[in-house]
Amino acid sequence: MEDINATLVLNCSFTEESEESIEPGFAIKWKSGNGDNIAGFSKPGGDNPKYYSPGEYLRNRSELINPTENSSSALIFINEIVCDDEKPSYKCTVRFDHALNGDDEEPSSEISISLRKSARRPLDIQLISNSELKENQDLQLNCVADVGKPPGIAKWWKIPTENNFILIKESDQMFDEAGNCEFLTNVNITYKVTREDNGAFFRCTSHSNKSKDEGPEDTLLYRDTIKINVLYEAIVRSIIRVPELDVYPISTSKLNITCVADGNPAPTDDDCNWISQAANSNTTEKITSNGKFLILQNLQESDSGTYTCSVSNSLNSTHSSNITIIVNGTIPEPLPVLHCRSNPCGVLENCVDLGQVYSCETNALSVVGVLFLILTIASLAVSFGLAYYIRKLHKISKIGVQNGSFSNGKATAYPTIENKSDVKTCNTTVSQEETNDAIYAQINNSESSQPCSQP
């Protein structure tokens, strides 16, 4: 496959065997596939090459070169390939004179030329019928492009915003009906514009057969229209309240109301009007405002009602929308702001300040510390109690030793008497094993007023 406008070389090479030679005259010929002679060549030293009638189409854009002593080739240099060069086939023939067999014409194998042509940028013609239209009017788009060979396609794109391409039309497959290797496609479209198309432009792209799946940003073969201006009637898109409440308390200091409008031409402040209708009333009243901005101050119940915004533009249209304002009740006291500075949490908690509120979270380290302190105090209490008990037992043993004596392995216990006038002598003999019981018995008897019994 060869590119159109490139250079094509047809080379007919031959070899003279022994006992054969090329006949004089134009014995070497290039022919078309149907056998028509295109050009004739002579052997080295012979006549200059020439064109035959079927090859005249090559005369002004090709060069013929005879074989030489150093080259056994008959050459056709086609400098600019055109569609006519694409024949079903080409072949070369050489007529030899054989010493034994006489004249003989030997043909080469046939070759074919398939031409390839790149797509070109769309033609510089008027692409758009009008750049300013009213909404819902028809816009005519027309694009002519050479889509190359094999033929490709042309496409129309809408570009409402940067790098946002919308395909709206593709051309049909084209065929070279004229036979001149130009595959021109004409892509026409009738497009109904809307207000969303305001400021958009359109792009026509040309694609060869191999690049027909490319997007509009992937090719340099395109032409753009200018941006279109779509005129449309004014409309109220929304009404914004600041602050936005279902019910406004009495004495609310300020209520800002904004009428958001759209249109082309854009509505001016003089094109925006406000009217109000009080609650339970059938009459309306025009309100003085700063265009689309309406400010109500120190709200009272009498401000309750319906507020309507109306807009228009030079297209002689008016559009309106309304909101309802309810004023009732008093302004509530603001909620107290709670902070950690007041130490609202317990001993074992950490306070986390969250702005309008706080959070108390358990401090794990504090809990462990308290448990350790409790265990320490309990341990000390047990230690003191055990010491006291041991000391008491020691004291009791000491009392028994001071008031008793041992003789011959037996202990004699004597009670301690504070008042000598009340002394009563009681001798109690016990064994050594019963000493402790005797001591307790003596202590108990000393506290009693009963006389000791004699054995």
C-alpha positions in Angstrom: 0.0 0.0 0.0 1.4 3.4 -1.0 0.6 6.9 0.2 -0.8 9.2 -2.3 1.7 12.0 -3.2 4.6 9.7 -2.4 7.0 8.4 -5.1 6.5 4.9 -6.6 9.2 2.9 -8.5 8.3 0.2 -10.9 11.4 -1.9 -11.5 11.7 -4.5 -14.3 14.9 -6.5 -13.8 16.0 -9.2 -16.3 19.0 -11.6 -16.9 20.4 -12.6 -20.3 21.3 -16.3 -20.4 23.9 -17.8 -22.7 22.8 -18.1 -26.4 20.1 -15.5 -25.9 19.9 -11.7 -26.3 17.4 -8.9 -26.0 15.9 -8.0 -29.3 16.6 -4.6 -30.7 13.9 -1.9 -30.4 11.5 -1.6 -27.5 11.8 -5.2 -26.4 11.2 -4.3 -22.7 7.7 -3.1 -21.8 5.7 -2.2 -18.8 2.0 -3.1 -19.2 -1.2 -2.8 -17.3 -3.1 -5.8 -16.0 -5.3 -5.9 -19.1 -2.3 -6.0 -21.4 -2.2 -2.4 -22.5 1.4 -1.1 -23.1 2.3 1.7 -20.8 6.0 2.3 -21.5 8.7 0.8 -23.8 12.4 0.4 -23.1 15.5 -0.6 -25.2 18.5 -2.6 -24.3 21.7 -0.6 -23.3 22.7 1.6 -26.1 19.3 1.5 -27.8 16.6 4.1 -28.3 15.3 6.3 -25.5 12.3 5.0 -23.6 8.8 6.2 -24.6 5.2 6.3 -23.3 2.5 4.5 -25.2 -1.0 6.0 -25.4 -2.4 4.1 -22.4 0.5 5.5 -20.4 0.2 9.1 -21.3 -1.4 9.8 -17.9 2.2 9.4 -16.4 4.0 11.7 -18.8 4.1 14.8 -16.7 4.7 13.2 -13.3 7.1 10.3 -14.0 10.5 9.4 -15.4 11.5 6.5 -17.6 15.0 5.1 -17.4 16.5 2.5 -19.8 18.8 -0.4 -18.8 22.5 0.4 -18.8 25.7 -1.7 -19.1 25.8 -1.7 -15.3 22.1 -2.1 -14.6 19.7 -4.7 -16.1 16.5 -2.8 -15.0 13.9 -0.8 -16.8 12.6 1.8 -14.3 9.5 4.0 -14.0 9.7 6.6 -11.3 6.1 8.0 -10.6 6.7 11.1 -8.6 3.2 11.9 -7.5 0.8 9.0 -7.1 -2.8 9.7 -8.1 -5.9 7.5 -8.1 -5.3 6.5 -11.7 -2.2 4.7 -10.7 -4.2 2.2 -8.8 -4.6 -0.5 -11.5 -5.8 -4.0 -10.9 -2.2 -5.1 -11.7 1.1 -4.3 -13.5 3.5 -6.6 -15.3 6.8 -6.4 -17.2 7.7 -8.3 -20.4 11.0 -8.9 -22.1 11.4 -10.2 -25.6 14.5 -12.4 -26.1 16.1 -13.8 -29.3 17.1 -17.4 -28.7 19.7 -19.0 -31.0 17.8 -22.3 -31.0 14.2 -21.4 -30.4 13.9 -18.0 -32.0 11.9 -15.1 -30.5 10.3 -15.4 -27.1 8.5 -12.9 -24.8 8.8 -13.7 -21.1 6.4 -11.9 -18.6 7.1 -11.1 -15.0 4.7 -11.9 -12.2 1.9 -9.3 -11.8 2.0 -6.7 -9.1 -0.8 -4.5 -7.8 -0.8 -1.1 -6.2 -3.2 -0.3 -3.4 -3.2 3.4 -2.6 -3.6 5.0 0.9 -4.5 8.5 1.6 -4.7 10.3 5.0 -7.8 12.2 6.1 -7.6 16.0 5.8 -8.8 18.9 7.9 -12.4 19.8 7.1 -12.9 22.4 4.3 -12.9 26.0 5.3 -16.5 26.8 4.7 -19.2 28.3 6.8 -20.0 25.7 9.5 -22.9 27.4 11.3 -26.0 29.2 10.0 -26.3 31.7 12.9 -24.5 32.5 16.1 -27.4 34.1 17.9 -30.7 32.3 18.3 -33.7 32.2 20.6 -34.4 29.1 22.7 -35.9 26.2 20.7 -34.8 27.6 17.3 -33.1 25.4 14.8 -29.4 25.7 14.1 -27.9 24.4 10.8 -24.5 22.8 11.0 -22.7 21.9 7.8 -19.2 20.3 7.5 -17.4 18.9 4.4 -14.2 16.8 4.9 -11.9 14.6 2.9 -11.8 11.5 5.1 -8.9 9.8 3.2 -8.5 6.4 1.6 -9.7 3.9 2.6 -12.5 6.3 3.6 -13.1 7.2 7.2 -15.8 9.4 8.7 -16.5 12.9 9.9 -18.1 13.8 13.2 -20.0 16.8 14.8 -19.4 17.4 18.5 -21.0 19.8 20.9 -18.7 21.4 23.5 -20.8 23.1 26.3 -17.8 23.4 28.7 -14.1 22.9 28.4 -13.0 19.3 27.8 -16.7 18.1 27.8 -17.4 16.7 24.4 -20.8 15.4 23.3 -21.1 13.5 20.0 -24.2 14.6 18.1 -23.7 13.2 14.5 -21.4 10.9 12.5 -21.2 10.7 8.7 -22.1 7.7 6.7 -19.5 5.5 5.0 -18.2 7.1 1.8 -17.2 5.6 -1.5 -15.2 7.2 -4.3 -17.9 7.5 -6.9 -16.0 10.0 -9.0 -12.9 7.8 -9.2 -10.5 10.5 -8.2 -9.4 9.1 -4.8 -11.1 11.9 -2.9 -13.6 10.6 -0.4 -15.5 13.8 0.6 -18.2 13.5 3.1 -20.8 16.2 3.9 -22.2 16.1 7.4 -25.3 18.2 7.8 -27.4 18.4 11.0 -30.3 20.5 12.2 -29.9 21.1 15.9 -32.6 22.6 18.2 -30.9 24.9 20.8 -31.9 25.2 24.5 -30.8 27.6 27.2 -28.2 25.0 28.3 -26.5 25.5 25.0 -25.8 29.2 25.6 -22.0 29.8 25.3 -21.4 26.4 23.7 -19.6 25.8 20.4 -19.4 22.9 17.9 -16.5 21.0 16.4 -16.3 19.1 13.1 -13.6 16.4 13.0 -12.2 14.4 10.1 -11.0 10.8 10.7 -9.2 8.3 8.4 -10.3 4.7 8.4 -7.7 3.8 11.0 -8.5 6.7 13.3 -12.3 6.8 13.2 -12.6 5.9 16.8 -10.6 8.9 18.0 -12.2 11.6 20.1 -12.2 15.3 19.2 -9.3 15.9 21.6 -7.1 13.3 19.9 -6.9 14.8 16.4 -5.7 18.0 14.8 -8.1 17.6 11.8 -10.9 19.8 13.0 -12.7 23.1 12.7 -14.6 24.9 15.4 -17.6 27.2 15.2 -17.8 30.4 17.3 -19.7 30.2 20.5 -23.4 30.6 20.2 -25.6 33.1 22.1 -29.0 31.6 23.0 -31.6 34.1 24.1 -34.2 32.8 26.6 -36.8 34.2 28.9 -36.2 35.2 32.5 -37.0 32.7 35.2 -36.9 32.6 39.0 -34.7 29.6 39.9 -35.0 29.9 43.7 -35.7 32.1 46.7 -33.1 32.0 49.5 -33.8 33.0 53.1 -31.1 33.7 55.7 -31.7 32.4 58.3 -34.0 29.7 57.0 -36.6 28.7 59.6 -40.1 27.2 59.5 -41.4 29.8 62.1 -39.6 33.0 62.9 -39.7 34.3 66.5 -41.1 37.8 67.1 -38.4 40.4 67.2 -36.0 38.5 64.9 -33.5 41.2 64.1 -33.1 40.6 60.4 -34.3 38.3 57.6 -32.4 38.4 54.3 -34.4 37.2 51.2 -32.7 36.8 47.8 -34.4 36.1 44.5 -32.1 34.0 42.3 -33.1 34.7 38.7 -31.7 33.7 35.3 -32.3 34.8 31.7 -30.5 35.9 28.6 -30.4 38.9 28.6 -29.9 38.7 32.3 -32.6 40.5 34.4 -31.5 43.8 35.9 -32.4 45.1 39.3 -35.2 47.1 37.7 -36.5 43.9 36.2 -37.0 42.3 39.7 -40.0 43.2 41.8 -41.4 42.1 45.2 -45.0 42.0 46.4 -46.4 40.7 49.7 -49.8 39.4 50.7 -50.5 39.4 54.5 -51.9 36.2 56.1 -55.7 36.0 55.9 -55.7 38.8 53.3 -56.7 38.9 49.7 -54.8 42.1 48.8 -51.2 42.5 47.7 -48.8 45.3 48.4 -45.6 46.2 46.4 -42.5 46.2 48.5 -39.6 48.6 48.1 -36.5 46.5 47.7 -32.9 46.6 46.4 -33.6 44.6 43.2 -33.4 40.9 44.0 -32.5 41.5 47.6 -35.3 42.0 50.2 -34.5 42.7 53.9 -37.1 42.4 56.7 -36.0 43.8 60.1 -37.4 43.3 63.7 -40.0 40.8 62.6 -43.6 41.0 64.0 -46.6 38.9 63.5 -47.9 41.4 60.9 -44.9 40.4 58.7 -46.4 36.9 58.3 -47.6 36.2 54.7 -46.6 35.4 51.2 -43.7 37.1 49.4 -43.6 36.9 45.6 -40.6 37.7 43.4 -41.3 38.5 39.7 -38.5 38.9 37.1 -38.5 39.8 33.4 -36.1 40.7 30.6 -36.2 42.2 27.1 -38.0 39.1 25.6 -41.2 40.5 27.2 -41.7 37.6 29.6 -42.4 37.6 33.3 -41.9 34.7 35.7 -42.6 34.6 39.4 -42.2 32.4 42.5 -43.1 32.9 46.1 -42.4 31.8 49.7 -44.4 31.9 52.9 -43.1 33.6 56.1 -44.6 32.8 59.5 -43.8 35.0 62.5 -45.0 33.7 65.9 -43.6 33.1 69.4 -40.5 34.6 71.1 -36.9 34.2 70.6 -35.7 31.3 72.7 -32.9 31.7 75.2 -29.6 30.5 73.9 -28.5 27.1 75.3 -25.8 27.4 78.0 -22.4 26.7 76.8 -20.8 23.9 78.9 -17.1 23.7 79.3 -14.7 21.6 81.3 -13.5 24.6 83.3 -16.4 24.0 85.8 -15.0 20.5 86.6 -18.3 18.7 86.0 -16.9 15.2 86.0 -16.1 12.8 88.8 -12.8 12.1 90.5 -12.1 9.1 88.3 -13.1 10.8 85.0 -11.5 13.0 82.4 -13.5 15.9 80.9 -13.4 16.3 77.1 -14.5 19.7 75.8 -16.7 19.3 72.6 -17.6 22.9 72.0 -21.2 23.4 73.2 -21.1 20.3 75.3 -18.6 18.2 77.2 -18.0 14.4 77.7 -16.8 12.6 80.9 -14.6 9.7 80.2 -13.3 7.2 82.7 -9.6 7.6 83.6 -8.2 4.1 83.7 -5.0 5.2 85.6 -7.1 6.8 88.4 -9.1 3.7 88.9 -6.0 1.6 89.2 -4.6 4.1 91.7 -7.7 4.0 93.9 -7.7 0.2 93.9 -4.0 0.1 94.9 -4.7 2.6 97.8 -7.7 0.5 99.1 -5.6 -2.7 99.1 -2.7 -0.9 100.9 -5.1 0.4 103.7 -6.6 -3.1 104.1 -3.2 -4.7 104.4 -2.2 -2.2 107.1 -5.4 -2.8 109.0 -4.8 -6.5 109.1 -1.2 -6.0 110.3 -2.3 -3.7 113.2 -5.0 -6.1 114.3 -2.7 -9.1 114.3 -0.1 -7.2 116.4 -2.7 -6.1 118.9 -3.9 -9.7 119.4 -0.4 -11.0 120.0 0.3 -8.2 122.5 -2.9 -9.1 124.4 -2.0 -12.8 124.7 1.5 -11.8 126.0 -0.1 -9.6 128.7 -2.3 -12.4 129.9 0.6 -14.7 130.2 2.5 -12.2 132.3 -0.3 -11.8 134.8 -0.3 -15.5 135.4 3.4 -15.6 136.1 3.3 -12.8 138.6 0.5 -14.4 140.8 1.6 -18.1 140.9 4.5 -20.2 142.1 5.8 -23.7 141.3 6.9 -26.2 143.9 7.9 -29.8 143.2 6.6 -29.5 139.7 3.2 -28.1 140.9 2.0 -24.5 140.8 0.3 -22.7 143.6 -1.8 -19.7 142.5 -2.5 -16.7 144.7 -5.1 -14.1 143.8 -4.0 -10.5 143.9 -6.0 -8.6 146.5 -6.2 -4.9 146.4 -7.9 -4.6 149.9 -5.9 -6.6 152.5 -8.9 -6.6 154.9 -10.7 -8.8 152.5 -7.9 -11.3 152.1 -9.0 -14.8 152.0 -6.4 -17.5 151.6 -7.1 -20.2 149.2 -4.5 -22.7 148.2 -5.1 -24.5 145.0 -2.8 -27.2 143.9 -2.7 -28.1 140.2 -0.5 -30.0 137.9 1.9 -28.3 135.5 -0.3 -29.2 132.6 -3.3 -27.4 134.1 -1.4 -24.3 135.1 -3.0 -22.0 132.5 -6.5 -23.2 133.4 -5.7 -22.6 137.1 -4.5 -19.1 136.4 -7.8 -18.3 134.7 -9.7 -19.9 137.5 -7.9 -17.8 140.1 -8.5 -14.6 138.2 -12.3 -15.4 138.1 -12.4 -16.4 141.7 -10.6 -13.2 142.7 -13.5 -11.2 141.2 -16.0 -13.2 143.2 -17.0 -12.5 146.8 -17.5 -16.1 147.6 -15.0 -17.7 150.0 -12.7 -20.4 148.7 -13.8 -23.9 149.4 -11.4 -26.2 151.3 -10.3 -29.4 149.9 
